Amino acid sequence: MGTIVCKSCLSTMEHFEEEKVTVLYSHCGCDTETEIDD
C-alpha cells in the first residue's frame, strides 16, 4: 500500500494500492491558507 503525504503539514492525504510500500509527497493546499496579505 502506498501513502500520499502533504509536504507542508505532513498529514496523510490518500492511500493507494501498490505492489510495494511507497510514500509520495504532494501538497494539499494547507499552505495557501497561511499566506500573509500586505
Predicted model as a PDB file, atoms N, CA, C, CB and O in Angstrom, pLDDT in the B-factor column:
MODEL        1                                                                  
ATOM      1  N   MET A   1       0.846  -1.189   0.000  1.00 81.00           N  
ATOM      2  CA  MET A   1       0.000   0.000   0.000  1.00 81.00           C  
ATOM      3  C   MET A   1       0.884   1.243   0.000  1.00 81.00           C  
ATOM      4  CB  MET A   1      -0.959   0.004   1.226  1.00 81.00           C  
ATOM      5  O   MET A   1       1.926   1.280   0.654  1.00 81.00           O  
ATOM      6  N   GLY A   2       0.464   2.226  -0.722  1.00 88.00           N  
ATOM      7  CA  GLY A   2       1.184   3.486  -0.770  1.00 88.00           C  
ATOM      8  C   GLY A   2       0.421   4.573  -0.051  1.00 88.00           C  
ATOM      9  O   GLY A   2      -0.786   4.474   0.168  1.00 88.00           O  
ATOM     10  N   THR A   3       1.143   5.602   0.307  1.00 89.00           N  
ATOM     11  CA  THR A   3       0.549   6.719   1.024  1.00 89.00           C  
ATOM     12  C   THR A   3       0.981   8.019   0.366  1.00 89.00           C  
ATOM     13  CB  THR A   3       0.950   6.697   2.520  1.00 89.00           C  
ATOM     14  O   THR A   3       2.142   8.178  -0.013  1.00 89.00           O  
ATOM     15  N   ILE A   4       0.043   8.946   0.231  1.00 87.00           N  
ATOM     16  CA  ILE A   4       0.371  10.281  -0.246  1.00 87.00           C  
ATOM     17  C   ILE A   4       0.337  11.211   0.959  1.00 87.00           C  
ATOM     18  CB  ILE A   4      -0.621  10.758  -1.371  1.00 87.00           C  
ATOM     19  O   ILE A   4      -0.676  11.306   1.652  1.00 87.00           O  
ATOM     20  N   VAL A   5       1.450  11.894   1.204  1.00 88.00           N  
ATOM     21  CA  VAL A   5       1.597  12.750   2.374  1.00 88.00           C  
ATOM     22  C   VAL A   5       1.800  14.189   1.915  1.00 88.00           C  
ATOM     23  CB  VAL A   5       2.781  12.281   3.266  1.00 88.00           C  
ATOM     24  O   VAL A   5       2.515  14.437   0.944  1.00 88.00           O  
ATOM     25  N   CYS A   6       1.182  15.124   2.601  1.00 83.00           N  
ATOM     26  CA  CYS A   6       1.356  16.539   2.281  1.00 83.00           C  
ATOM     27  C   CYS A   6       2.733  17.000   2.753  1.00 83.00           C  
ATOM     28  CB  CYS A   6       0.235  17.399   2.933  1.00 83.00           C  
ATOM     29  O   CYS A   6       3.115  16.752   3.896  1.00 83.00           O  
ATOM     30  N   LYS A   7       3.475  17.668   1.874  1.00 84.00           N  
ATOM     31  CA  LYS A   7       4.807  18.167   2.226  1.00 84.00           C  
ATOM     32  C   LYS A   7       4.742  19.282   3.252  1.00 84.00           C  
ATOM     33  CB  LYS A   7       5.529  18.656   0.988  1.00 84.00           C  
ATOM     34  O   LYS A   7       5.669  19.443   4.046  1.00 84.00           O  
ATOM     35  N   SER A   8       3.665  20.054   3.249  1.00 78.00           N  
ATOM     36  CA  SER A   8       3.589  21.223   4.120  1.00 78.00           C  
ATOM     37  C   SER A   8       3.205  20.872   5.550  1.00 78.00           C  
ATOM     38  CB  SER A   8       2.602  22.209   3.564  1.00 78.00           C  
ATOM     39  O   SER A   8       3.871  21.292   6.496  1.00 78.00           O  
ATOM     40  N   CYS A   9       2.135  20.103   5.707  1.00 81.00           N  
ATOM     41  CA  CYS A   9       1.659  19.814   7.063  1.00 81.00           C  
ATOM     42  C   CYS A   9       1.889  18.367   7.476  1.00 81.00           C  
ATOM     43  CB  CYS A   9       0.192  20.137   7.170  1.00 81.00           C  
ATOM     44  O   CYS A   9       1.582  17.989   8.606  1.00 81.00           O  
ATOM     45  N   LEU A  10       2.432  17.546   6.560  1.00 84.00           N  
ATOM     46  CA  LEU A  10       2.757  16.145   6.828  1.00 84.00           C  
ATOM     47  C   LEU A  10       1.540  15.316   7.241  1.00 84.00           C  
ATOM     48  CB  LEU A  10       3.806  16.065   7.907  1.00 84.00           C  
ATOM     49  O   LEU A  10       1.678  14.330   7.964  1.00 84.00           O  
ATOM     50  N   SER A  11       0.358  15.711   6.788  1.00 85.00           N  
ATOM     51  CA  SER A  11      -0.825  14.904   7.055  1.00 85.00           C  
ATOM     52  C   SER A  11      -1.035  13.937   5.906  1.00 85.00           C  
ATOM     53  CB  SER A  11      -2.073  15.794   7.259  1.00 85.00           C  
ATOM     54  O   SER A  11      -0.692  14.231   4.761  1.00 85.00           O  
ATOM     55  N   THR A  12      -1.603  12.777   6.220  1.00 84.00           N  
ATOM     56  CA  THR A  12      -1.867  11.774   5.201  1.00 84.00           C  
ATOM     57  C   THR A  12      -3.058  12.200   4.373  1.00 84.00           C  
ATOM     58  CB  THR A  12      -2.109  10.394   5.831  1.00 84.00           C  
ATOM     59  O   THR A  12      -4.142  12.441   4.904  1.00 84.00           O  
ATOM     60  N   MET A  13      -2.855  12.292   3.072  1.00 82.00           N  
ATOM     61  CA  MET A  13      -3.908  12.745   2.178  1.00 82.00           C  
ATOM     62  C   MET A  13      -4.702  11.580   1.599  1.00 82.00           C  
ATOM     63  CB  MET A  13      -3.317  13.574   1.060  1.00 82.00           C  
ATOM     64  O   MET A  13      -5.928  11.647   1.504  1.00 82.00           O  
ATOM     65  N   GLU A  14      -4.012  10.524   1.215  1.00 85.00           N  
ATOM     66  CA  GLU A  14      -4.665   9.463   0.470  1.00 85.00           C  
ATOM     67  C   GLU A  14      -3.849   8.178   0.560  1.00 85.00           C  
ATOM     68  CB  GLU A  14      -4.863   9.875  -0.995  1.00 85.00           C  
ATOM     69  O   GLU A  14      -2.631   8.215   0.739  1.00 85.00           O  
ATOM     70  N   HIS A  15      -4.534   7.040   0.432  1.00 86.00           N  
ATOM     71  CA  HIS A  15      -3.873   5.744   0.354  1.00 86.00           C  
ATOM     72  C   HIS A  15      -4.194   5.139  -0.999  1.00 86.00           C  
ATOM     73  CB  HIS A  15      -4.318   4.799   1.517  1.00 86.00           C  
ATOM     74  O   HIS A  15      -5.292   5.330  -1.522  1.00 86.00           O  
ATOM     75  N   PHE A  16      -3.245   4.410  -1.570  1.00 83.00           N  
ATOM     76  CA  PHE A  16      -3.493   3.757  -2.841  1.00 83.00           C  
ATOM     77  C   PHE A  16      -2.835   2.380  -2.845  1.00 83.00           C  
ATOM     78  CB  PHE A  16      -2.972   4.620  -4.011  1.00 83.00           C  
ATOM     79  O   PHE A  16      -1.870   2.135  -2.121  1.00 83.00           O  
ATOM     80  N   GLU A  17      -3.365   1.500  -3.661  1.00 88.00           N  
ATOM     81  CA  GLU A  17      -2.855   0.138  -3.742  1.00 88.00           C  
ATOM     82  C   GLU A  17      -1.637   0.097  -4.657  1.00 88.00           C  
ATOM     83  CB  GLU A  17      -3.947  -0.827  -4.248  1.00 88.00           C  
ATOM     84  O   GLU A  17      -1.675   0.599  -5.780  1.00 88.00           O  
ATOM     85  N   GLU A  18      -0.571  -0.499  -4.173  1.00 79.00           N  
ATOM     86  CA  GLU A  18       0.659  -0.611  -4.948  1.00 79.00           C  
ATOM     87  C   GLU A  18       1.339  -1.917  -4.537  1.00 79.00           C  
ATOM     88  CB  GLU A  18       1.607   0.635  -4.719  1.00 79.00           C  
ATOM     89  O   GLU A  18       1.113  -2.420  -3.436  1.00 79.00           O  
ATOM     90  N   GLU A  19       2.157  -2.454  -5.408  1.00 81.00           N  
ATOM     91  CA  GLU A  19       2.839  -3.708  -5.114  1.00 81.00           C  
ATOM     92  C   GLU A  19       3.816  -3.567  -3.952  1.00 81.00           C  
ATOM     93  CB  GLU A  19       3.573  -4.202  -6.346  1.00 81.00           C  
ATOM     94  O   GLU A  19       3.993  -4.501  -3.170  1.00 81.00           O  
ATOM     95  N   LYS A  20       4.445  -2.407  -3.837  1.00 82.00           N  
ATOM     96  CA  LYS A  20       5.399  -2.175  -2.764  1.00 82.00           C  
ATOM     97  C   LYS A  20       4.951  -0.978  -1.935  1.00 82.00           C  
ATOM     98  CB  LYS A  20       6.819  -1.950  -3.327  1.00 82.00           C  
ATOM     99  O   LYS A  20       4.104  -0.196  -2.365  1.00 82.00           O  
ATOM    100  N   VAL A  21       5.514  -0.847  -0.771  1.00 84.00           N  
ATOM    101  CA  VAL A  21       5.182   0.272   0.101  1.00 84.00           C  
ATOM    102  C   VAL A  21       5.864   1.524  -0.439  1.00 84.00           C  
ATOM    103  CB  VAL A  21       5.612  -0.010   1.575  1.00 84.00           C  
ATOM    104  O   VAL A  21       7.081   1.550  -0.623  1.00 84.00           O  
ATOM    105  N   THR A  22       5.076   2.546  -0.688  1.00 88.00           N  
ATOM    106  CA  THR A  22       5.590   3.772  -1.285  1.00 88.00           C  
ATOM    107  C   THR A  22       5.022   4.974  -0.557  1.00 88.00           C  
ATOM    108  CB  THR A  22       5.252   3.839  -2.783  1.00 88.00           C  
ATOM    109  O   THR A  22       3.855   4.974  -0.165  1.00 88.00           O  
ATOM    110  N   VAL A  23       5.835   5.992  -0.377  1.00 88.00           N  
ATOM    111  CA  VAL A  23       5.365   7.263   0.169  1.00 88.00           C  
ATOM    112  C   VAL A  23       5.616   8.332  -0.886  1.00 88.00           C  
ATOM    113  CB  VAL A  23       6.082   7.616   1.528  1.00 88.00           C  
ATOM    114  O   VAL A  23       6.752   8.554  -1.307  1.00 88.00           O  
ATOM    115  N   LEU A  24       4.549   8.984  -1.302  1.00 86.00           N  
ATOM    116  CA  LEU A  24       4.662  10.080  -2.248  1.00 86.00           C  
ATOM    117  C   LEU A  24       4.340  11.380  -1.526  1.00 86.00           C  
ATOM    118  CB  LEU A  24       3.721   9.869  -3.468  1.00 86.00           C  
ATOM    119  O   LEU A  24       3.489  11.412  -0.637  1.00 86.00           O  
ATOM    120  N   TYR A  25       5.022  12.444  -1.911  1.00 86.00           N  
ATOM    121  CA  TYR A  25       4.786  13.738  -1.289  1.00 86.00           C  
ATOM    122  C   TYR A  25       4.090  14.665  -2.268  1.00 86.00           C  
ATOM    123  CB  TYR A  25       6.104  14.359  -0.803  1.00 86.00           C  
ATOM    124  O   TYR A  25       4.466  14.761  -3.437  1.00 86.00           O  
ATOM    125  N   SER A  26       3.065  15.346  -1.765  1.00 85.00           N  
ATOM    126  CA  SER A  26       2.297  16.268  -2.582  1.00 85.00           C  
ATOM    127  C   SER A  26       1.926  17.467  -1.723  1.00 85.00           C  
ATOM    128  CB  SER A  26       1.029  15.582  -3.172  1.00 85.00           C  
ATOM    129  O   SER A  26       2.427  17.620  -0.609  1.00 85.00           O  
ATOM    130  N   HIS A  27       1.055  18.307  -2.240  1.00 80.00           N  
ATOM    131  CA  HIS A  27       0.568  19.458  -1.476  1.00 80.00           C  
ATOM    132  C   HIS A  27      -0.944  19.390  -1.405  1.00 80.00           C  
ATOM    133  CB  HIS A  27       1.031  20.802  -2.115  1.00 80.00           C  
ATOM    134  O   HIS A  27      -1.609  19.180  -2.419  1.00 80.00           O  
ATOM    135  N   CYS A  28      -1.492  19.568  -0.204  1.00 77.00           N  
ATOM    136  CA  CYS A  28      -2.941  19.503  -0.027  1.00 77.00           C  
ATOM    137  C   CYS A  28      -3.566  20.888  -0.038  1.00 77.00           C  
ATOM    138  CB  CYS A  28      -3.283  18.792   1.272  1.00 77.00           C  
ATOM    139  O   CYS A  28      -4.786  21.012   0.065  1.00 77.00           O  
ATOM    140  N   GLY A  29      -2.751  21.935  -0.161  1.00 74.00           N  
ATOM    141  CA  GLY A  29      -3.273  23.286  -0.197  1.00 74.00           C  
ATOM    142  C   GLY A  29      -3.354  23.949   1.169  1.00 74.00           C  
ATOM    143  O   GLY A  29      -3.886  25.052   1.291  1.00 74.00           O  
ATOM    144  N   CYS A  30      -2.835  23.292   2.193  1.00 71.00           N  
ATOM    145  CA  CYS A  30      -2.905  23.856   3.548  1.00 71.00           C  
ATOM    146  C   CYS A  30      -2.035  25.106   3.668  1.00 71.00           C  
ATOM    147  CB  CYS A  30      -2.468  22.809   4.590  1.00 71.00           C  
ATOM    148  O   CYS A  30      -2.327  25.990   4.473  1.00 71.00           O  
ATOM    149  N   ASP A  31      -0.972  25.183   2.874  1.00 61.00           N  
ATOM    150  CA  ASP A  31      -0.063  26.326   2.986  1.00 61.00           C  
ATOM    151  C   ASP A  31      -0.622  27.586   2.317  1.00 61.00           C  
ATOM    152  CB  ASP A  31       1.283  25.976   2.372  1.00 61.00           C  
ATOM    153  O   ASP A  31      -0.113  28.681   2.558  1.00 61.00           O  
ATOM    154  N   THR A  32      -1.649  27.454   1.492  1.00 57.00           N  
ATOM    155  CA  THR A  32      -2.226  28.624   0.833  1.00 57.00           C  
ATOM    156  C   THR A  32      -3.084  29.426   1.803  1.00 57.00           C  
ATOM    157  CB  THR A  32      -3.058  28.199  -0.381  1.00 57.00           C  
ATOM    158  O   THR A  32      -3.318  30.615   1.590  1.00 57.00           O  
ATOM    159  N   GLU A  33      -3.552  28.780   2.864  1.00 55.00           N  
ATOM    160  CA  GLU A  33      -4.400  29.479   3.822  1.00 55.00           C  
ATOM    161  C   GLU A  33      -3.584  30.360   4.759  1.00 55.00           C  
ATOM    162  CB  GLU A  33      -5.213  28.480   4.628  1.00 55.00           C  
ATOM    163  O   GLU A  33      -4.130  31.249   5.412  1.00 55.00           O  
ATOM    164  N   THR A  34      -2.276  30.116   4.829  1.00 52.00           N  
ATOM    165  CA  THR A  34      -1.438  30.836   5.784  1.00 52.00           C  
ATOM    166  C   THR A  34      -0.619  31.938   5.114  1.00 52.00           C  
ATOM    167  CB  THR A  34      -0.510  29.867   6.494  1.00 52.00           C  
ATOM    168  O   THR A  34       0.311  32.471   5.719  1.00 52.00           O  
ATOM    169  N   GLU A  35      -0.953  32.279   3.882  1.00 53.00           N  
ATOM    170  CA  GLU A  35      -0.226  33.341   3.199  1.00 53.00           C  
ATOM    171  C   GLU A  35      -0.522  34.685   3.862  1.00 53.00           C  
ATOM    172  CB  GLU A  35      -0.598  33.380   1.701  1.00 53.00           C  
ATOM    173  O   GLU A  35      -1.635  34.941   4.320  1.00 53.00           O  
ATOM    174  N   ILE A  36       0.492  35.523   3.899  1.00 55.00           N  
ATOM    175  CA  ILE A  36       0.335  36.842   4.524  1.00 55.00           C  
ATOM    176  C   ILE A  36      -0.008  37.867   3.457  1.00 55.00           C  
ATOM    177  CB  ILE A  36       1.624  37.259   5.287  1.00 55.00           C  
ATOM    178  O   ILE A  36       0.739  38.042   2.493  1.00 55.00           O  
ATOM    179  N   ASP A  37      -1.131  38.541   3.626  1.00 56.00           N  
ATOM    180  CA  ASP A  37      -1.544  39.571   2.703  1.00 56.00           C  
ATOM    181  C   ASP A  37      -1.007  40.930   3.153  1.00 56.00           C  
ATOM    182  CB  ASP A  37      -3.068  39.602   2.585  1.00 56.00           C  
ATOM    183  O   ASP A  37      -1.073  41.262   4.336  1.00 56.00           O  
ATOM    184  N   ASP A  38      -0.485  41.703   2.230  1.00 53.00           N  
ATOM    185  CA  ASP A  38       0.017  43.044   2.580  1.00 53.00           C  
ATOM    186  C   ASP A  38      -1.103  44.070   2.607  1.00 53.00           C  
ATOM    187  CB  ASP A  38       1.096  43.486   1.588  1.00 53.00           C  
ATOM    188  O   ASP A  38      -0.858  45.244   2.882  1.00 53.00           O  
TER     189      ASP A  38                                                      
ENDMDL                                                                          
END                                                                             
